Amino acid sequence: MINLRDKGAAIWENQGRFGRIGIALGAMTVAAALPFMGGTILNTPIADYESVLVYPIAMFVLMAIGLNIVIGKSGLLDLGYVAFFAIGAYTMGLLGTRTGLNTWEILPIGIAMAMFSGIILGVPALKLRGDYLAIITLGFGEIVRIVALNLGTLGRSEGIINIPTPPGIFGIEYRFDSHRIYYWTLLMLILLAIWMVRRLSVRRAGRAWESIRQDEDAAELLGVPTFKYKVWAFVLGASVGGAAGVFYASKTLFIAPDNFTLQISILILACVVFGGMGNIWGVILGAVILGYLPDRIRFISDARLLVFGLVLVIMMNLRPDGLLPRKKREKVLPNKEKP
């Protein structure tokens, strides 16, 4: 039986260049129009719908794309992804409140700091595999949070306040309640992240990540510099998390260690697994659903966590590979019929 993922892939493959451009433009138009759908069935009953679009939905999508490079593409279990998110946010908080730099000038610095942290973590950690790697990354995430909790420069438990909003561009002014502007800016960052991942996936890096995910030992024997590409996966994934952190800080105007707990890492990991590891469209769908669902059912109070958990359990049993799993390549036997 052909599933929805196969049908969607078939429709895409059967389109010419202009057909694919039309589908992509249509999808971007729908995504850009979401802020205007607050009065429909999509409306969140208690939380502000447009605010929910920014955080958690758009933020989750952006971070899930970054984590998918590490987990979905390379097969490396990272439980400390929130650390890069926090590093980007605290870079924005420190430089934004203590220097004359604005958000757009701090953004590349935050990305660079997150990438440097990815190297610091990746070089020693990626010599290990499996559960050991997961434990090290989990510890790294907690180290970053505890350092922020105890370091006076980072505000300790009180955090950093009065973080400036981005300066206006093209006559558009960013304010705390300008949710639509923030959402559209995040949408641009998401599109850039998608473009980066798709371009890398069809090049040497993508092929190397795929071989590492399938069988790292075999890839090493075939001459793939596995360690180098694993570090690259960590660094690129960290860059996306750092960018999300910078924009998160400039949107909330306040950050504290409690904003960067292990729960965030687990939620982003759930988005990747729930949507379909390795399939960027599945990851985006998973992040949208898991970011939107808790706020959509917020009216049932504490019971919403039970409903949220039940949805995850049921869907993982019905679709263990995720909502939109990666396309499995069939082995073709030359001059023989497929078994």
C-alpha positions as CSV (number, residue, x, y, z in Angstrom):
1,M,0.0,0.0,0.0
2,I,1.4,3.4,-1.0
3,N,1.4,5.8,2.0
4,L,1.0,9.5,2.0
5,R,4.8,10.1,2.0
6,D,5.2,8.0,-1.2
7,K,2.3,9.8,-2.9
8,G,3.8,13.2,-2.0
9,A,7.2,12.1,-3.3
10,A,5.6,10.8,-6.5
11,I,3.8,14.1,-7.1
12,W,7.0,16.1,-6.5
13,E,9.1,13.8,-8.7
14,N,6.6,14.0,-11.6
15,Q,6.8,17.8,-11.6
16,G,9.0,19.8,-13.9
17,R,11.2,22.6,-12.8
18,F,8.4,25.2,-12.9
19,G,5.9,22.8,-11.3
20,R,8.2,22.3,-8.3
21,I,8.8,26.1,-8.1
22,G,5.0,26.5,-8.1
23,I,4.6,24.0,-5.3
24,A,7.3,25.6,-3.2
25,L,5.9,29.1,-3.7
26,G,2.4,27.9,-2.8
27,A,3.7,26.3,0.4
28,M,5.6,29.4,1.4
29,T,2.5,31.5,0.7
30,V,0.4,29.3,3.0
31,A,3.1,29.5,5.7
32,A,3.4,33.3,5.4
33,A,-0.4,33.6,5.7
34,L,-0.7,31.7,8.9
35,P,-0.8,34.8,11.1
36,F,-4.0,35.9,9.4
37,M,-5.8,32.6,10.4
38,G,-6.2,33.4,14.1
39,G,-10.0,33.5,13.8
40,T,-10.3,30.1,12.3
41,I,-10.2,26.6,13.8
42,L,-6.5,27.0,14.2
43,N,-7.0,29.7,16.9
44,T,-5.5,28.8,20.3
45,P,-8.2,29.3,22.9
46,I,-6.1,30.8,25.8
47,A,-2.7,31.7,24.5
48,D,-2.3,34.4,21.9
49,Y,-2.3,32.6,18.5
50,E,0.2,34.9,16.8
51,S,2.6,34.6,19.8
52,V,2.3,30.8,19.7
53,L,3.3,30.9,16.0
54,V,6.6,32.5,17.0
55,Y,7.3,30.4,20.1
56,P,7.1,27.5,20.3
57,I,6.1,26.7,16.7
58,A,8.5,28.6,14.5
59,M,11.3,28.3,17.1
60,F,10.7,24.5,17.3
61,V,10.8,24.2,13.6
62,L,14.1,26.0,13.3
63,M,15.7,24.0,16.1
64,A,14.4,20.7,14.8
65,I,15.9,21.4,11.4
66,G,19.3,21.9,13.1
67,L,19.0,18.8,15.3
68,N,17.9,16.8,12.3
69,I,21.4,17.3,10.8
70,V,22.9,15.6,13.8
71,I,20.4,12.9,14.5
72,G,18.5,12.4,11.3
73,K,21.3,12.8,8.8
74,S,24.3,11.5,10.7
75,G,22.6,9.2,13.2
76,L,24.3,10.8,16.3
77,L,22.2,11.0,19.4
78,D,22.4,14.5,20.9
79,L,20.5,15.1,24.2
80,G,22.1,18.5,24.9
81,Y,21.0,20.5,21.9
82,V,19.5,23.2,24.2
83,A,23.1,24.2,25.1
84,F,23.6,25.8,21.6
85,F,20.2,27.5,21.9
86,A,21.3,28.9,25.3
87,I,24.7,30.0,24.0
88,G,23.1,32.0,21.2
89,A,20.5,33.6,23.6
90,Y,23.2,34.6,26.2
91,T,25.4,36.0,23.4
92,M,22.5,38.2,22.4
93,G,21.7,39.1,26.0
94,L,25.3,40.0,27.0
95,L,26.2,41.9,23.8
96,G,22.8,43.5,23.4
97,T,22.8,45.0,26.9
98,R,26.5,45.9,27.3
99,T,27.5,47.0,23.8
100,G,26.0,49.2,21.0
101,L,25.6,46.2,18.7
102,N,22.1,45.4,17.5
103,T,20.4,42.0,16.8
104,W,21.5,41.8,13.2
105,E,25.1,42.5,14.1
106,I,25.0,40.0,17.1
107,L,23.4,37.3,15.0
108,P,26.6,36.1,13.2
109,I,28.5,36.4,16.5
110,G,25.9,34.2,18.2
111,I,26.1,31.7,15.4
112,A,29.9,31.7,15.6
113,M,29.9,31.1,19.3
114,A,27.5,28.2,19.0
115,M,29.6,26.7,16.2
116,F,32.8,27.1,18.3
117,S,30.9,25.3,21.2
118,G,30.0,22.6,18.7
119,I,33.7,22.0,18.0
120,I,34.5,22.0,21.7
121,L,31.9,19.4,22.4
122,G,32.3,17.4,19.2
123,V,36.0,16.9,19.1
124,P,36.2,14.8,22.4
125,A,32.6,13.5,22.4
126,L,32.5,12.1,18.9
127,K,35.2,9.7,19.6
128,L,32.5,7.8,21.5
129,R,29.3,6.3,20.2
130,G,25.7,5.4,21.2
131,D,24.8,5.8,24.8
132,Y,28.1,7.2,25.8
133,L,27.7,10.0,23.3
134,A,24.2,10.7,24.5
135,I,25.4,11.0,28.1
136,I,28.2,13.4,27.2
137,T,25.9,15.7,25.2
138,L,23.3,15.6,28.0
139,G,26.0,16.6,30.5
140,F,27.1,19.4,28.2
141,G,23.6,20.9,28.1
142,E,23.4,20.8,31.9
143,I,26.9,22.3,32.2
144,V,25.9,25.3,30.1
145,R,22.7,25.8,32.2
146,I,24.6,25.5,35.6
147,V,27.3,27.9,34.4
148,A,24.6,30.5,33.6
149,L,23.0,29.8,37.0
150,N,26.2,30.5,38.9
151,L,28.1,33.1,36.9
152,G,27.4,36.6,37.9
153,T,28.2,38.0,34.4
154,L,25.3,36.0,33.1
155,G,22.9,37.2,35.8
156,R,22.7,33.9,37.8
157,S,19.2,32.8,38.5
158,E,17.8,36.4,37.9
159,G,18.9,36.2,34.2
160,I,19.4,39.1,31.9
161,I,16.7,41.7,31.4
162,N,16.1,44.6,29.0
163,I,17.4,42.8,26.0
164,P,16.9,45.1,23.0
165,T,14.5,44.2,20.1
166,P,15.9,44.1,16.6
167,P,16.2,47.5,14.9
168,G,13.6,48.2,12.2
169,I,14.4,47.4,8.5
170,F,12.7,48.7,5.4
171,G,10.5,50.9,7.6
172,I,9.3,47.8,9.6
173,E,9.5,48.3,13.3
174,Y,10.1,45.4,15.7
175,R,8.1,45.7,19.0
176,F,7.5,43.2,21.8
177,D,4.0,42.6,20.5
178,S,4.9,42.6,16.8
179,H,4.4,38.8,16.6
180,R,3.7,38.8,12.8
181,I,7.0,40.5,12.1
182,Y,8.9,38.1,14.3
183,Y,7.2,35.2,12.7
184,W,8.0,36.3,9.2
185,T,11.6,36.9,10.1
186,L,11.8,33.4,11.6
187,L,10.2,32.0,8.5
188,M,13.1,33.5,6.5
189,L,15.6,31.9,8.8
190,I,13.8,28.6,8.4
191,L,13.9,28.8,4.6
192,L,17.6,29.6,4.7
193,A,18.2,26.5,7.0
194,I,16.1,24.3,4.7
195,W,18.2,25.6,1.7
196,M,21.4,24.8,3.5
197,V,20.4,21.3,4.5
198,R,19.1,20.4,1.1
199,R,22.2,21.7,-0.7
200,L,24.5,19.8,1.7
201,S,22.4,16.6,1.5
202,V,23.1,16.1,-2.3
203,R,26.8,16.9,-1.9
204,R,29.7,15.0,-0.4
205,A,28.8,16.0,3.1
206,G,25.3,14.5,2.7
207,R,26.6,11.3,1.3
208,A,29.2,11.0,4.1
209,W,26.5,11.6,6.7
210,E,24.3,8.9,5.1
211,S,27.1,6.4,5.1
212,I,27.9,7.2,8.8
213,R,24.3,6.8,9.7
214,Q,24.0,3.4,7.9
215,D,27.3,1.9,9.1
216,E,30.1,4.0,10.5
217,D,32.7,1.2,10.4
218,A,32.0,0.4,6.8
219,A,32.2,4.1,5.9
220,E,35.6,4.3,7.6
221,L,36.9,1.3,5.7
222,L,35.8,2.8,2.5
223,G,37.8,5.9,3.1
224,V,35.2,8.3,4.4
225,P,36.7,10.7,7.1
226,T,33.9,9.9,9.5
227,F,35.3,12.0,12.4
228,K,35.6,15.1,10.3
229,Y,32.0,14.9,9.0
230,K,30.6,14.1,12.4
231,V,32.2,17.2,13.8
232,W,30.8,19.1,10.8
233,A,27.3,17.8,11.6
234,F,27.6,19.0,15.2
235,V,28.9,22.4,14.1
236,L,26.2,23.0,11.5
237,G,23.5,21.8,13.8
238,A,24.8,24.1,16.5
239,S,24.8,27.1,14.1
240,V,21.1,26.7,13.6
241,G,20.5,26.4,17.3
242,G,22.6,29.5,18.0
243,A,20.6,31.5,15.5
244,A,17.4,30.5,17.1
245,G,18.8,31.4,20.5
246,V,19.8,34.9,19.4
247,F,16.3,35.6,18.0
248,Y,14.6,34.1,21.0
249,A,16.4,36.5,23.4
250,S,15.6,39.5,21.2
251,K,11.9,38.5,21.2
252,T,11.4,37.7,24.8
253,L,13.6,40.6,26.1
254,F,14.5,38.4,29.1
255,I,16.4,35.1,29.5
256,A,17.2,33.0,32.6
257,P,18.7,29.5,33.1
258,D,15.2,28.1,33.6
259,N,14.5,28.8,29.9
260,F,17.1,26.3,28.8
261,T,16.3,23.0,30.6
262,L,16.7,19.4,29.5
263,Q,13.0,19.5,28.7
264,I,13.7,21.7,25.6
265,S,16.2,19.2,24.2
266,I,13.8,16.3,24.7
267,L,10.9,18.3,23.0
268,I,13.1,19.1,20.0
269,L,14.3,15.5,19.9
270,A,10.6,14.4,20.0
271,C,9.8,16.7,17.1
272,V,12.5,15.0,15.0
273,V,11.5,11.5,15.9
274,F,7.7,12.2,15.7
275,G,8.0,13.8,12.3
276,G,10.5,11.3,10.7
277,M,14.2,11.3,11.3
278,G,16.2,12.3,8.2
279,N,13.2,13.7,6.3
280,I,13.3,17.5,6.6
281,W,9.6,17.9,5.7
282,G,8.6,15.3,8.3
283,V,10.7,17.0,10.9
284,I,9.0,20.4,10.1
285,L,5.6,18.7,10.4
286,G,6.5,17.1,13.7
287,A,7.7,20.4,15.1
288,V,4.6,22.2,14.0
289,I,2.3,19.6,15.6
290,L,4.2,19.2,18.8
291,G,4.6,23.0,19.1
292,Y,1.0,23.7,18.4
293,L,-0.9,20.9,20.2
294,P,-0.1,21.8,23.8
295,D,-1.4,25.3,23.3
296,R,-4.4,24.2,21.3
297,I,-5.6,22.0,24.2
298,R,-4.5,24.4,27.0
299,F,-8.1,24.8,28.0
300,I,-8.1,21.4,29.7
301,S,-5.4,22.6,32.1
302,D,-3.1,20.0,33.5
303,A,-4.8,17.1,31.7
304,R,-3.3,18.5,28.5
305,L,0.0,16.9,29.4
306,L,-1.7,13.5,29.6
307,V,-3.4,14.1,26.2
308,F,0.0,15.2,24.7
309,G,1.7,12.1,26.0
310,L,-1.1,9.8,24.8
311,V,-0.8,11.3,21.3
312,L,2.9,10.6,21.2
313,V,2.5,7.0,22.4
314,I,-0.3,6.2,20.0
315,M,1.4,7.8,17.0
316,M,4.8,6.1,17.8
317,N,3.0,2.8,17.8
318,L,1.1,3.4,14.6
319,R,4.0,5.2,12.8
320,P,7.2,4.0,14.5
321,D,9.3,5.7,11.7
322,G,7.5,9.0,12.1
323,L,4.7,10.8,10.3
324,L,6.8,11.3,7.1
325,P,9.7,8.8,7.3
326,R,12.8,9.0,5.1
327,K,12.5,7.3,1.8
328,K,14.0,3.9,2.0
329,R,16.2,3.0,-1.0
330,E,15.5,-0.4,-2.6
331,K,18.4,-2.7,-3.4
332,V,18.4,-3.4,-7.1
333,L,19.8,-6.7,-8.2
334,P,21.2,-6.5,-11.7
335,N,19.7,-8.9,-14.3
336,K,17.5,-10.4,-11.7
337,E,14.0,-9.8,-10.5
338,K,13.5,-8.2,-7.2
339,P,12.8,-10.8,-4.5
